[in-house]
């Protein structure tokens, strides 16, 4: 654990405005400005080629996004997603994975048990209401018969 852990504290309305301003500056510096550069670069090249259309700022930002994502996806150091075969896992890693699978399966069993209990409770409630309604109708018919005989 790091001992030099810093906490950023935002106090009041000025702190919120400062945070919003910093986020806007970061977005402008890393998203909008490169998008504008891409727009002007594309339109400069398009002016020499008659079959290439000109683009706006939104398309420039999208083009910049495509370039960034392509860079990260195809760089040689590694990919975002890595796959390991079972041969690459050590015995301890395999045991940890199997333990996690068992825990998830156990939590699934608990969740199914809770759902089954809720279903049984609902079924019991419906049966209870049905019995009560039958008893109430019997009582009402007996009361009506008593009223008629009296």
N, C-alpha and C positions, 0 to 999 in steps of 0.2 A: 504494500500500500504506500502511496506517495505521501510524504510528510509535508510537502510544500503545496498543499491543496488550497487553491484560491476560490473564493466564493464571490460571484458578481451579484451585487445587491442593487436593485432598482428602487429608488426612493421617489415617490410622488410623480406628479405629472411631467416634470422636467426630465426625469429619468426615462419615462416612457417615450417622450419626444426624442430624447437622445438615442434610444434604442431603435426607434423607427427611422431616424435620420441615418444611423450607421448602417441599417439594413438596406436602405435605399441607395446609399453610396456604394455599398458592396455590389448590389444588383446592377447599378449603373456601370461600375468599373469592370465587372466580370461578365456581364451579360449584354447590356445595351450598347456600350461603346464598341466591343468587338463585333456586335451585330451591325452597327453602322459602318464599321470598317469593311465588313464582308459585303454589305450592300453596295458601297462605293466601288469596291474592287470588282464585284460582279458586273455592275453597270458599266464600268470602264472597259472591261473585256467585251461586254455585250455591244458596246458602241462600235467595235471593230468587226463584229460578226452580225450579219443582218438577220439570221434566223434565231438568235437567242433573245428572249424577252428581258426587259428591265424588271427589277424587283424592288419592293418597298422595304421598310424597316422591319416589319414582322417576318418577311421571308429572309432577311439578312440575319435576324436572331435565330431563326430556325436553321439556316445554313451553318451558323456558328455552332449550334447545338449538335448538328450532324457531325461536324468536324471533331468536336470534343469527344462525343460518344465513340466515334470511329477510332480516335487515338487511343482511348482507354481500352477498347475492345481488342485492338490488334497490336498493342505494344508487346514486346518480346519478353518482358519480365514475368508476366503471368496474366491470368484471366480473373474476372470477377468470381467465376464459379470453377471450382476444382473438384475433380472426382478422384476417389481413391478406390482401388480394388480391395477385396478382402485380404489379399496377400500382403498388401502394404501396411495393414493394421497390425500393431503388436497385440500380444495376448491381453494386456491390460486395457488397451483401447477397445478391443472387441468385447471384453467383459463389461466395460462401461456402457457401450452401445446396447448390449443385450439387457443390462439393468434398466436403462432408460426405456427400452421397449416394454419391459415387464411393468414398469411404473405406469406407463401410458395405458397399457392394457388393463391394469388394475383400476385406474381412474375411469376407464370406459365401463368396467363392470359396475363400479359404484354409481356412475351416471345412469346406467340402464336400470339398476336396482331402484334408484330414486324415482325414475319415470314409471316403473312397474308399480311401485308403492302408490304413486299419485293416481294411476289408473285404477288400482284396486280401491282406493279411497273414494274416488268418484263413482265407481260402480256400487260400492256399499251405500253411499249417500243416495243414489238413485233408487236402490232397493228400499231403503228406509223411507224415502218420500212416497214411494209407491205403496208400501204397507200402511203408512199414515193416511194416505188418501183413501185406501180401501176401508180402513177403520172409521174414518170420518164419514164416508158414504153410508156405512152400516149404521153408525150412530144417528145420522140424519134420517135414514129410513125408519129406524125405531122411534125417533121423536115424532116423525110425521104420522106413523101408525098410532102412537099414543094420543096425539092430538085428534085424530079422526075418531078414535074409540071414545074419547072423552066428550 
